[in-house]
Amino acid sequence: MGSGPPKDVSARLAAPLTAIVLVGMAWYSLASMRIGGNEAYLRGVGLAIDDLPMQIDGYFGVNRPVQEAAQELLRPNKLLQREYTHPITQTSFSILIVHCGDVRDMMGHYPPVCYPSNGWDVDGVSGEAIVRSDGGPIPITRYHVSRGDGSMEFSRVIANTFVVPRADEPLGRDDRALDNVTRTRWSSGLGAAQVQIITDAKMDEAVRERIERSVADRLEGLIEAVSLGREGEGEST
């Protein structure tokens, strides 16, 4: 199994790690005029996020509190911040899912922007895909990030993807997916979701692959809920 920092250190890092994107997005939201979306649609997306199981392949989840300031400033439609731990191996990973009702709140606020602004170095970036057991692949950008204080170094691997309200192309590995949504007034008003699967960089690669696939297999409900726009959506209006 994978190795990494002591469990108590990892636990202390879990909230700051997943809060990084939220804080950056919150500041951007102050300058953003929101577009009203369909309430039933937004409710359905929130329910789909809630449906992510608390147990995934032997890993048990614990929801982590969201910083109140970030919650008030960002006002996301739905936000999930959860850490999963295997009770025997003590291997853990984190999931961050955030859906904003205005797609502009998501633009420019994802790992290559928010992590460096909070003291993390981006050591590697690669475009990949997570192959699901059932369903098509999920395109991701994989970020290797690290930071240290001279006495201790921490490193993480983040698998990041966006889910947007386009029935023809609901997934994207970078902010180009968001750009496509903003070209249409109707879909822009429905917002977008961002999903991060965060693992320790020292984790065994086979373990990481199984975790990412297990999480990806359980995202179908979210993908369907977010992409429930209009067939053929994407034409400029």
C-alpha positions, 0 to 999 in steps of 0.5 A: 500500500502507499506510504505518506505523512503520518495520519494526523498530519494528513488529517490536518492538511485535508481541510486546507488543501480542499479549501484552497480552490474555494477561497480563490473562487470566493474572491472572484465571486465578489466581482461577478454579477450572477445569472439566475438559473433554473431552480429545479435544475440546481436542486437536482444537481445538489441532490446528485452531489449528495448521492455520492456514497459515504463508503467507496470500496472499503474507504469510509468518508467523513465530511469536512466543514467548509470555511464560513467566510468562503461559503458566504462569499462564494455562495455555491449551489452545492459544495462537498468536501470529504475525506475517505480513509481505509480502516485497515490500511489507513490510506486516505484520499479526499474529494472536492466537488463544487457546483456554482450557479454562475459559470464565471465563478469557476473560471480561473479558479482551479489547481494551477491558479489557486494552489500556487497562490497559497504557497504550493508549487506545481511540479507536474501537469499532464492531460489524462483520462480515467477509464470507468468500469461502465461508461465513457472515460473522464478527461482529467488534468493531473497536477502534482503539487508540493510545499515544505517549510524546510523541515517537512515536505508535503506533496499531493496529486490532484485529478481535476475535471469540470462538468458543464451543462452541455448534453453534447460534451459535458466533461472537460479537463481544463477551463476551455470547457467553461469557455464553451459554456459562457458562449451561451446565455442559457447554459451559462446561467446553469453554472458548472461543477468542478471535481477534484480527487486528491491523493498523497503523491507517495501513494502506490500508483496501482492504489491511486488508479483504483481509487480514482476509478472507483470515484469516477464510477460513482460520478455518473449521477452528477454528470447526468444531472449537470448535463441535462441541458438541451440536446445540441446545446452549445450554439451561441445565442 
